[in-house]
Amino acid sequence: MSLDELAGRKPEDDDIVINNQKLYELYKKVNILSDEDQKALIILLDSLVSRSQLNHVIGQSQEIRE
């Protein structure tokens, strides 16, 4: 990702790779959701990703202690 993309001056490349077919099919339909539902989806996805990242860090920390 370029600095222009991060700053919002240029759209991101659409080279999105989603390996889970069901998730990819749902991803393509996200724009039909209401703004409220899209906000809820963002909160849900952000929470799940944050939890996964935290679990990864905790797992690494426990491996270091062993």
WODASUL-V72464 format. One record per backbone hydrogen bond with DSSP energy under -0.5 kcal/mol. NH is the residue of the N-H (numbers start at 1). CO is the residue of the C=O. E is the energy in kcal/mol with one decimal. If there is no record, write none. Layout:
# WODASUL-V72464
NH:CO:E
NH:CO:E
This chain:
# WODASUL-V72464
6:2:-2.1
7:3:-2.3
8:5:-0.9
9:4:-2.1
10:4:-1.2
16:14:-1.5
18:16:-0.6
19:17:-0.5
21:19:-0.7
24:20:-2.4
25:21:-2.4
26:22:-2.1
27:23:-2.5
28:24:-1.9
29:26:-1.3
30:27:-1.2
32:29:-1.8
33:30:-1.8
38:34:-2.6
39:35:-2.3
40:36:-2.1
41:37:-2.4
42:38:-2.3
43:39:-2.2
44:40:-2.5
45:41:-3.0
46:42:-2.7
47:43:-2.3
48:44:-2.4
49:45:-2.7
50:46:-2.5
51:47:-2.5
52:48:-2.2
53:49:-2.6
54:50:-2.6
55:51:-2.6
56:52:-2.0
57:53:-2.3
58:54:-2.7
59:55:-2.4
60:56:-2.2
61:57:-2.4
62:58:-2.3
63:59:-1.8
64:60:-1.9
65:61:-1.6
66:62:-1.2
